Amino acid sequence: MDDKLVASASTATSTDATAAAADFRWRVLIWLLLGGVINYLDRANLAIAAPGMIHDLGLTRTQIGLLGTVFAWTYAVMQLPAGWIIDRFGAKRAYAVGMIWWSVATWLTGVVGSISGLIVMRALLAVGEAPCWPTSAKITAAWFPAKERGFATGIWDSSSKWGPALAPAVLVALMIAFGWRSLFHVTGAIGIVFAVLFLFLYRNPAQSKRLTREEFAYIEAGGGGHERSLTTAPIRWRALFASRSVWGMIFGYFCAIWLWNIFLVFLPLYLLDRFHISFAQLGIYASIPWFGGAAGEIAAGWIAKKLVDRHVATPMVAKRVLIVVGAIGAGVCAAALPLADTIGASVALMTLGLAFIAATIGNAWALAADIAPSSMVASVSSIQNFGGYFGGAFSPVVAGFIVDRTGSYSIAFIMGGAIAGCAALFYWFMARNTVGQPADAV
């Protein structure tokens, strides 16, 4: 691979057209896409298993919300060490070890039979899942030039919608046939197998034997090609908290994840409680909005790339514009949801709302690679994720409390929509500059 590095500088300009047509870098996204689907199957199985757990274990909806909150708080706190570990020791090992950890925790969730045991398992799940998204962001920064990262991120981050989209159809069938505990056993086993395959088969760009010199030169010319560690970082890790842009990402992601967590935890229960559909029908209706989320995120990533290709905006500005549009659109759809009187109208609003919030989240992850130094992409990504999930952790338990006290989801969705809309303000007015620039100081 050394000859790739020598040839890259001299061939970057002349091979742009040829390298852009090469597609091996896009195949690498299969790892991230499948890993993300497994990640979200292991999160979404709680929402599907909730009716059975309520019946068998005597849990309340507030306790179901509490399980979501425990996961989110633990996940948030673990983002800070996870980002540092990834940037220090490499994405590959962090990703594989994390997946094995969370898959074992998932499997064990199907064994415990008390609320205290479930709380412990959701906390352990969060510890293992913490490195997944920051490692994906770091791998994307290494494998893609800057102008393609929004589209690439939209593809792999759409896994967070494909997972919940597939979960109702697949997991409801498992639950009907074998009970709610089987959901955790099956999804946990799948994760362990995938992690072992990733550990043995994945390679960084500079180590890949299937990446051509031309494609490597194209990636490198766009700012990728190498996975850099914290040993080459231009600033100290703690200095990231002196960045105005980083704080804008923290607050903005808090607003987006608040609404996201309400959908993730309560979407199936909302459809059951509001429209009294059968459990078999739930497998269809609860899947549709997540397909909309996946489509919306991929479309937003594609639009971001086109805006850059046509010189309408820089990569950073293109992502920020789409974040603003997505946050406002998601807020409007969520606030309008209580006004929908039919299941068709409700599913349509959920589908559109998830498409908008997914576009916001996907571009937020891609934005981290534009704002962060190349050696600190995982750290900035994880700090953003920390802010989102530390604050967003409140939303499931708050929503569950509101539903238990009022018997209605209206206030929870209206409040969630208003908070999501505020993400537009933070990303547009604060997340504007690369870390380290004079204008970026708090």
QUIBEL-V680971 format. One record per residue. N is the residue number from 1. RES is the residue in one letter. SS is DSSP state (H for helix, E for strand, L for the rest). PSI is psi as a letter, one per 40 degrees, with the letter a starting at -180 (* if undefined). Layout:
BEGIN
n=N res=RES ss=SS psi=PSI
n=N res=RES ss=SS psi=PSI
END
This chain:
BEGIN
n=1 res=M ss=L psi=e
n=2 res=D ss=H psi=d
n=3 res=D ss=H psi=d
n=4 res=K ss=H psi=d
n=5 res=L ss=H psi=d
n=6 res=V ss=H psi=d
n=7 res=A ss=H psi=e
n=8 res=S ss=H psi=d
n=9 res=A ss=H psi=d
n=10 res=S ss=H psi=e
n=11 res=T ss=H psi=e
n=12 res=A ss=L psi=d
n=13 res=T ss=L psi=d
n=14 res=S ss=L psi=e
n=15 res=T ss=L psi=e
n=16 res=D ss=H psi=d
n=17 res=A ss=H psi=d
n=18 res=T ss=H psi=d
n=19 res=A ss=H psi=d
n=20 res=A ss=H psi=d
n=21 res=A ss=H psi=d
n=22 res=A ss=L psi=i
n=23 res=D ss=L psi=e
n=24 res=F ss=H psi=d
n=25 res=R ss=H psi=d
n=26 res=W ss=H psi=d
n=27 res=R ss=H psi=d
n=28 res=V ss=H psi=d
n=29 res=L ss=H psi=e
n=30 res=I ss=H psi=d
n=31 res=W ss=H psi=d
n=32 res=L ss=H psi=d
n=33 res=L ss=H psi=d
n=34 res=L ss=H psi=d
n=35 res=G ss=H psi=d
n=36 res=G ss=H psi=d
n=37 res=V ss=H psi=d
n=38 res=I ss=H psi=d
n=39 res=N ss=H psi=d
n=40 res=Y ss=H psi=d
n=41 res=L ss=H psi=d
n=42 res=D ss=H psi=d
n=43 res=R ss=H psi=d
n=44 res=A ss=H psi=e
n=45 res=N ss=H psi=d
n=46 res=L ss=H psi=d
n=47 res=A ss=H psi=d
n=48 res=I ss=H psi=d
n=49 res=A ss=H psi=e
n=50 res=A ss=H psi=d
n=51 res=P ss=H psi=d
n=52 res=G ss=H psi=d
n=53 res=M ss=H psi=d
n=54 res=I ss=H psi=d
n=55 res=H ss=H psi=d
n=56 res=D ss=H psi=d
n=57 res=L ss=H psi=e
n=58 res=G ss=L psi=f
n=59 res=L ss=L psi=i
n=60 res=T ss=L psi=i
n=61 res=R ss=H psi=d
n=62 res=T ss=H psi=d
n=63 res=Q ss=H psi=d
n=64 res=I ss=H psi=d
n=65 res=G ss=H psi=d
n=66 res=L ss=H psi=d
n=67 res=L ss=H psi=d
n=68 res=G ss=H psi=d
n=69 res=T ss=H psi=d
n=70 res=V ss=H psi=d
n=71 res=F ss=H psi=d
n=72 res=A ss=H psi=d
n=73 res=W ss=H psi=d
n=74 res=T ss=H psi=d
n=75 res=Y ss=H psi=d
n=76 res=A ss=H psi=d
n=77 res=V ss=H psi=d
n=78 res=M ss=H psi=e
n=79 res=Q ss=H psi=d
n=80 res=L ss=H psi=d
n=81 res=P ss=H psi=d
n=82 res=A ss=H psi=d
n=83 res=G ss=H psi=d
n=84 res=W ss=H psi=d
n=85 res=I ss=H psi=d
n=86 res=I ss=H psi=d
n=87 res=D ss=H psi=d
n=88 res=R ss=H psi=d
n=89 res=F ss=H psi=e
n=90 res=G ss=L psi=i
n=91 res=A ss=H psi=d
n=92 res=K ss=H psi=d
n=93 res=R ss=H psi=d
n=94 res=A ss=H psi=d
n=95 res=Y ss=H psi=d
n=96 res=A ss=H psi=d
n=97 res=V ss=H psi=d
n=98 res=G ss=H psi=d
n=99 res=M ss=H psi=d
n=100 res=I ss=H psi=d
n=101 res=W ss=H psi=d
n=102 res=W ss=H psi=d
n=103 res=S ss=H psi=d
n=104 res=V ss=H psi=d
n=105 res=A ss=H psi=d
n=106 res=T ss=H psi=d
n=107 res=W ss=H psi=d
n=108 res=L ss=H psi=d
n=109 res=T ss=H psi=d
n=110 res=G ss=L psi=e
n=111 res=V ss=L psi=d
n=112 res=V ss=L psi=i
n=113 res=G ss=L psi=f
n=114 res=S ss=L psi=i
n=115 res=I ss=H psi=d
n=116 res=S ss=H psi=d
n=117 res=G ss=H psi=d
n=118 res=L ss=H psi=d
n=119 res=I ss=H psi=d
n=120 res=V ss=H psi=d
n=121 res=M ss=H psi=d
n=122 res=R ss=H psi=d
n=123 res=A ss=H psi=d
n=124 res=L ss=H psi=d
n=125 res=L ss=H psi=d
n=126 res=A ss=H psi=d
n=127 res=V ss=H psi=d
n=128 res=G ss=H psi=d
n=129 res=E ss=H psi=e
n=130 res=A ss=H psi=d
n=131 res=P ss=H psi=e
n=132 res=C ss=H psi=d
n=133 res=W ss=H psi=d
n=134 res=P ss=H psi=d
n=135 res=T ss=H psi=d
n=136 res=S ss=H psi=d
n=137 res=A ss=H psi=d
n=138 res=K ss=H psi=d
n=139 res=I ss=H psi=d
n=140 res=T ss=H psi=d
n=141 res=A ss=H psi=d
n=142 res=A ss=H psi=d
n=143 res=W ss=H psi=e
n=144 res=F ss=L psi=i
n=145 res=P ss=L psi=i
n=146 res=A ss=H psi=d
n=147 res=K ss=H psi=e
n=148 res=E ss=H psi=e
n=149 res=R ss=H psi=d
n=150 res=G ss=H psi=d
n=151 res=F ss=H psi=d
n=152 res=A ss=H psi=d
n=153 res=T ss=H psi=d
n=154 res=G ss=H psi=d
n=155 res=I ss=H psi=d
n=156 res=W ss=H psi=d
n=157 res=D ss=H psi=e
n=158 res=S ss=L psi=e
n=159 res=S ss=H psi=d
n=160 res=S ss=H psi=e
n=161 res=K ss=H psi=d
n=162 res=W ss=H psi=d
n=163 res=G ss=H psi=d
n=164 res=P ss=H psi=d
n=165 res=A ss=H psi=d
n=166 res=L ss=H psi=d
n=167 res=A ss=H psi=d
n=168 res=P ss=H psi=d
n=169 res=A ss=H psi=d
n=170 res=V ss=H psi=d
n=171 res=L ss=H psi=d
n=172 res=V ss=H psi=d
n=173 res=A ss=H psi=d
n=174 res=L ss=H psi=d
n=175 res=M ss=H psi=d
n=176 res=I ss=H psi=d
n=177 res=A ss=H psi=d
n=178 res=F ss=H psi=e
n=179 res=G ss=L psi=i
n=180 res=W ss=L psi=d
n=181 res=R ss=H psi=d
n=182 res=S ss=H psi=d
n=183 res=L ss=H psi=d
n=184 res=F ss=H psi=d
n=185 res=H ss=H psi=d
n=186 res=V ss=H psi=d
n=187 res=T ss=H psi=d
n=188 res=G ss=H psi=d
n=189 res=A ss=H psi=d
n=190 res=I ss=H psi=d
n=191 res=G ss=H psi=d
n=192 res=I ss=H psi=d
n=193 res=V ss=H psi=d
n=194 res=F ss=H psi=d
n=195 res=A ss=H psi=d
n=196 res=V ss=H psi=d
n=197 res=L ss=H psi=d
n=198 res=F ss=H psi=d
n=199 res=L ss=H psi=d
n=200 res=F ss=H psi=d
n=201 res=L ss=H psi=d
n=202 res=Y ss=L psi=i
n=203 res=R ss=L psi=i
n=204 res=N ss=L psi=i
n=205 res=P ss=H psi=d
n=206 res=A ss=H psi=e
n=207 res=Q ss=H psi=e
n=208 res=S ss=L psi=h
n=209 res=K ss=L psi=e
n=210 res=R ss=L psi=e
n=211 res=L ss=L psi=h
n=212 res=T ss=L psi=i
n=213 res=R ss=H psi=d
n=214 res=E ss=H psi=d
n=215 res=E ss=H psi=d
n=216 res=F ss=H psi=d
n=217 res=A ss=H psi=d
n=218 res=Y ss=H psi=d
n=219 res=I ss=H psi=d
n=220 res=E ss=H psi=d
n=221 res=A ss=H psi=d
n=222 res=G ss=L psi=e
n=223 res=G ss=L psi=e
n=224 res=G ss=L psi=a
n=225 res=G ss=L psi=d
n=226 res=H ss=L psi=i
n=227 res=E ss=L psi=h
n=228 res=R ss=L psi=i
n=229 res=S ss=L psi=i
n=230 res=L ss=H psi=e
n=231 res=T ss=H psi=e
n=232 res=T ss=H psi=e
n=233 res=A ss=L psi=h
n=234 res=P ss=L psi=e
n=235 res=I ss=L psi=i
n=236 res=R ss=L psi=i
n=237 res=W ss=H psi=d
n=238 res=R ss=H psi=e
n=239 res=A ss=H psi=e
n=240 res=L ss=H psi=d
n=241 res=F ss=H psi=e
n=242 res=A ss=H psi=e
n=243 res=S ss=E psi=h
n=244 res=R ss=H psi=d
n=245 res=S ss=H psi=d
n=246 res=V ss=H psi=d
n=247 res=W ss=H psi=d
n=248 res=G ss=H psi=d
n=249 res=M ss=H psi=d
n=250 res=I ss=H psi=d
n=251 res=F ss=H psi=d
n=252 res=G ss=H psi=d
n=253 res=Y ss=H psi=d
n=254 res=F ss=H psi=d
n=255 res=C ss=H psi=d
n=256 res=A ss=H psi=d
n=257 res=I ss=H psi=d
n=258 res=W ss=H psi=d
n=259 res=L ss=H psi=d
n=260 res=W ss=H psi=d
n=261 res=N ss=H psi=d
n=262 res=I ss=H psi=d
n=263 res=F ss=H psi=d
n=264 res=L ss=H psi=d
n=265 res=V ss=H psi=d
n=266 res=F ss=H psi=e
n=267 res=L ss=H psi=d
n=268 res=P ss=H psi=d
n=269 res=L ss=H psi=d
n=270 res=Y ss=H psi=d
n=271 res=L ss=H psi=d
n=272 res=L ss=H psi=d
n=273 res=D ss=H psi=d
n=274 res=R ss=H psi=d
n=275 res=F ss=H psi=e
n=276 res=H ss=L psi=f
n=277 res=I ss=L psi=i
n=278 res=S ss=L psi=i
n=279 res=F ss=H psi=d
n=280 res=A ss=H psi=d
n=281 res=Q ss=H psi=d
n=282 res=L ss=H psi=d
n=283 res=G ss=H psi=d
n=284 res=I ss=H psi=d
n=285 res=Y ss=H psi=d
n=286 res=A ss=H psi=e
n=287 res=S ss=H psi=d
n=288 res=I ss=H psi=d
n=289 res=P ss=H psi=d
n=290 res=W ss=H psi=d
n=291 res=F ss=H psi=d
n=292 res=G ss=H psi=d
n=293 res=G ss=H psi=d
n=294 res=A ss=H psi=d
n=295 res=A ss=H psi=d
n=296 res=G ss=H psi=d
n=297 res=E ss=H psi=d
n=298 res=I ss=H psi=d
n=299 res=A ss=H psi=d
n=300 res=A ss=H psi=d
n=301 res=G ss=H psi=d
n=302 res=W ss=H psi=d
n=303 res=I ss=H psi=d
n=304 res=A ss=H psi=d
n=305 res=K ss=H psi=d
n=306 res=K ss=H psi=d
n=307 res=L ss=H psi=d
n=308 res=V ss=H psi=d
n=309 res=D ss=H psi=d
n=310 res=R ss=L psi=e
n=311 res=H ss=L psi=f
n=312 res=V ss=L psi=d
n=313 res=A ss=L psi=i
n=314 res=T ss=L psi=i
n=315 res=P ss=H psi=d
n=316 res=M ss=H psi=d
n=317 res=V ss=H psi=d
n=318 res=A ss=H psi=d
n=319 res=K ss=H psi=d
n=320 res=R ss=H psi=d
n=321 res=V ss=H psi=d
n=322 res=L ss=H psi=d
n=323 res=I ss=H psi=d
n=324 res=V ss=H psi=d
n=325 res=V ss=H psi=d
n=326 res=G ss=H psi=d
n=327 res=A ss=H psi=d
n=328 res=I ss=H psi=d
n=329 res=G ss=H psi=d
n=330 res=A ss=H psi=d
n=331 res=G ss=H psi=d
n=332 res=V ss=H psi=d
n=333 res=C ss=H psi=d
n=334 res=A ss=H psi=d
n=335 res=A ss=H psi=d
n=336 res=A ss=H psi=e
n=337 res=L ss=H psi=d
n=338 res=P ss=H psi=e
n=339 res=L ss=H psi=e
n=340 res=A ss=L psi=h
n=341 res=D ss=L psi=e
n=342 res=T ss=L psi=i
n=343 res=I ss=H psi=d
n=344 res=G ss=H psi=d
n=345 res=A ss=H psi=d
n=346 res=S ss=H psi=d
n=347 res=V ss=H psi=d
n=348 res=A ss=H psi=d
n=349 res=L ss=H psi=d
n=350 res=M ss=H psi=d
n=351 res=T ss=H psi=d
n=352 res=L ss=H psi=d
n=353 res=G ss=H psi=d
n=354 res=L ss=H psi=d
n=355 res=A ss=H psi=d
n=356 res=F ss=H psi=d
n=357 res=I ss=H psi=d
n=358 res=A ss=H psi=d
n=359 res=A ss=H psi=d
n=360 res=T ss=H psi=d
n=361 res=I ss=H psi=d
n=362 res=G ss=H psi=d
n=363 res=N ss=H psi=d
n=364 res=A ss=H psi=d
n=365 res=W ss=H psi=d
n=366 res=A ss=H psi=d
n=367 res=L ss=H psi=d
n=368 res=A ss=H psi=d
n=369 res=A ss=H psi=d
n=370 res=D ss=H psi=d
n=371 res=I ss=H psi=d
n=372 res=A ss=L psi=i
n=373 res=P ss=L psi=i
n=374 res=S ss=H psi=d
n=375 res=S ss=H psi=e
n=376 res=M ss=H psi=f
n=377 res=V ss=H psi=d
n=378 res=A ss=H psi=d
n=379 res=S ss=H psi=d
n=380 res=V ss=H psi=d
n=381 res=S ss=H psi=d
n=382 res=S ss=H psi=d
n=383 res=I ss=H psi=d
n=384 res=Q ss=H psi=d
n=385 res=N ss=H psi=d
n=386 res=F ss=H psi=d
n=387 res=G ss=H psi=d
n=388 res=G ss=H psi=d
n=389 res=Y ss=H psi=d
n=390 res=F ss=H psi=d
n=391 res=G ss=H psi=d
n=392 res=G ss=H psi=e
n=393 res=A ss=H psi=d
n=394 res=F ss=H psi=d
n=395 res=S ss=H psi=d
n=396 res=P ss=H psi=d
n=397 res=V ss=H psi=d
n=398 res=V ss=H psi=d
n=399 res=A ss=H psi=d
n=400 res=G ss=H psi=d
n=401 res=F ss=H psi=d
n=402 res=I ss=H psi=d
n=403 res=V ss=H psi=d
n=404 res=D ss=H psi=d
n=405 res=R ss=H psi=d
n=406 res=T ss=H psi=e
n=407 res=G ss=L psi=e
n=408 res=S ss=L psi=i
n=409 res=Y ss=L psi=e
n=410 res=S ss=H psi=d
n=411 res=I ss=H psi=d
n=412 res=A ss=H psi=d
n=413 res=F ss=H psi=d
n=414 res=I ss=H psi=d
n=415 res=M ss=H psi=d
n=416 res=G ss=H psi=d
n=417 res=G ss=H psi=d
n=418 res=A ss=H psi=d
n=419 res=I ss=H psi=d
n=420 res=A ss=H psi=d
n=421 res=G ss=H psi=d
n=422 res=C ss=H psi=e
n=423 res=A ss=H psi=d
n=424 res=A ss=H psi=d
n=425 res=L ss=H psi=d
n=426 res=F ss=H psi=d
n=427 res=Y ss=H psi=d
n=428 res=W ss=H psi=d
n=429 res=F ss=H psi=e
n=430 res=M ss=L psi=d
n=431 res=A ss=L psi=g
n=432 res=R ss=L psi=d
n=433 res=N ss=L psi=i
n=434 res=T ss=L psi=i
n=435 res=V ss=L psi=h
n=436 res=G ss=L psi=e
n=437 res=Q ss=L psi=i
n=438 res=P ss=H psi=d
n=439 res=A ss=H psi=e
n=440 res=D ss=H psi=e
n=441 res=A ss=E psi=i
n=442 res=V ss=L psi=*
END
